[in-house]
Amino acid sequence: MALDKPYKDIPGTTIFDAEQSRLGFHLNQFCMSLMQAENRARFKADERAYLDEWPMSEEQKQAVLARDLNWCIRLGGNIYFLAKIGATDGKSFQQMAGSMTGMTEEEYRDMMISGGRSIQGNRRLGEDGSAQPHRQPQGKSNPKAGA
């Protein structure tokens, strides 16, 4: 049974929900394995061989090899797990976030310091509330109606 997902209409955003979690389970487990120094060394010595030990899809493996974090996220990766790949490569979270936005580390830092990205184009398609029925008042009458 498919769940109603009114949040699917956020442009350019992949929400890490239960479905994404299931899709990325092995990808995220691989990432967590990189918390151990021995596994990081094995991965860096032969990335493909190490990835082949994990029951990930070929597309997930290609996304990791390409270090395309946005691709990994679309394939079920969780950014907090994916950060382990960046750490293994000696990258800061700021460097990783910059790469995901097409910015340099400095551009990303400056953008965040100046208040973040504009919300223009980043709102829900149903921002007026029509896509969010769970947020509508339930069973309340309008106090101004009939006045």
C-alpha positions in Angstrom: 0.0 0.0 0.0 1.5 3.3 -1.1 1.4 6.1 1.4 0.1 9.5 0.6 3.2 11.8 0.4 2.2 15.4 0.1 5.8 16.4 0.7 6.9 14.9 -2.7 6.2 18.3 -4.4 9.2 20.1 -2.9 11.2 21.1 -6.0 14.7 19.6 -6.0 14.3 17.8 -2.7 14.5 14.2 -1.8 12.9 13.5 1.5 14.6 10.6 3.5 11.5 8.7 4.5 10.9 5.0 5.2 10.9 4.2 1.4 14.2 5.9 0.9 15.6 4.2 4.0 14.8 0.8 2.5 16.1 1.8 -0.9 19.4 2.9 0.6 19.9 0.4 3.4 23.0 -1.3 2.1 24.5 2.0 0.8 24.1 3.5 4.2 25.5 0.4 5.9 28.5 0.6 3.6 29.0 4.3 4.6 28.8 3.3 8.3 31.5 0.7 7.8 33.9 3.5 7.0 33.8 4.5 10.7 36.4 1.7 11.2 40.0 2.6 10.1 40.6 -0.9 8.7 37.6 -0.6 6.4 38.6 2.9 5.3 42.0 1.6 4.4 40.5 -1.3 2.4 38.1 1.0 0.6 40.9 3.4 -0.3 43.1 0.6 -1.5 40.5 -0.8 -4.0 37.3 1.1 -3.9 35.5 -1.1 -6.4 36.5 -4.4 -4.7 35.3 -3.0 -1.4 32.0 -1.8 -2.8 31.4 -5.2 -4.5 31.3 -6.8 -1.0 28.1 -4.9 -0.4 24.7 -5.9 -1.9 24.2 -2.4 -3.3 22.8 -1.8 -6.8 25.3 -1.1 -9.5 23.9 2.4 -9.8 24.6 3.0 -6.1 28.1 1.8 -6.5 28.6 4.1 -9.5 27.3 7.1 -7.5 29.8 6.4 -4.7 32.7 6.0 -7.2 31.7 9.3 -8.8 31.4 10.9 -5.4 28.1 12.3 -6.6 26.3 12.8 -3.3 23.1 14.1 -4.9 22.9 10.9 -6.9 23.5 8.9 -3.7 20.7 10.7 -2.0 18.3 10.0 -4.8 19.3 6.3 -4.4 18.5 6.2 -0.7 21.6 7.6 0.8 21.2 9.7 4.0 23.5 12.7 4.2 24.6 11.8 7.7 25.8 8.4 6.5 27.2 9.8 3.3 29.4 12.2 5.3 31.5 9.1 6.1 32.6 9.0 2.5 33.6 12.6 2.6 35.5 12.1 5.8 37.3 9.1 4.3 38.4 11.4 1.4 39.5 14.1 3.9 36.7 16.5 3.1 34.8 18.6 5.5 31.0 18.6 5.6 31.2 22.2 4.3 33.2 21.0 1.3 30.7 18.2 0.7 27.7 20.6 0.9 29.4 23.0 -1.5 29.9 20.2 -4.0 26.2 19.3 -3.7 25.1 22.8 -4.6 27.6 23.4 -7.4 29.5 25.9 -5.3 33.1 26.1 -4.1 33.6 25.6 -0.4 34.1 29.4 0.0 31.0 30.3 -2.0 28.9 27.9 0.1 30.4 29.3 3.4 29.7 32.8 2.3 26.2 32.0 1.2 25.4 30.4 4.6 27.0 33.3 6.5 24.9 35.8 4.6 21.7 34.1 5.6 21.4 31.0 3.4 19.8 30.4 0.0 16.8 32.3 -1.2 13.6 30.5 -0.7 12.5 31.5 -4.2 11.6 28.4 -6.1 12.1 26.2 -3.0 8.6 26.2 -1.6 6.1 23.4 -1.8 4.0 23.5 -4.9 1.0 23.5 -2.6 2.3 26.2 -0.3 -1.1 27.7 0.1 -2.0 24.7 2.2 -3.9 22.7 -0.4 -1.2 20.0 -0.4 -1.2 20.0 3.4 -4.6 18.9 4.6 -3.2 17.5 7.8 -2.4 21.1 8.8 -5.9 22.4 8.2 -8.1 23.1 11.2 -10.3 20.0 11.8 -14.0 20.5 12.8 -13.7 24.1 13.8 -16.2 26.6 12.6 -15.0 30.0 11.4 -15.8 32.4 14.3 -16.3 35.3 11.8 -18.8 33.3 9.6 -22.3 34.4 10.0 -21.3 37.4 12.1 
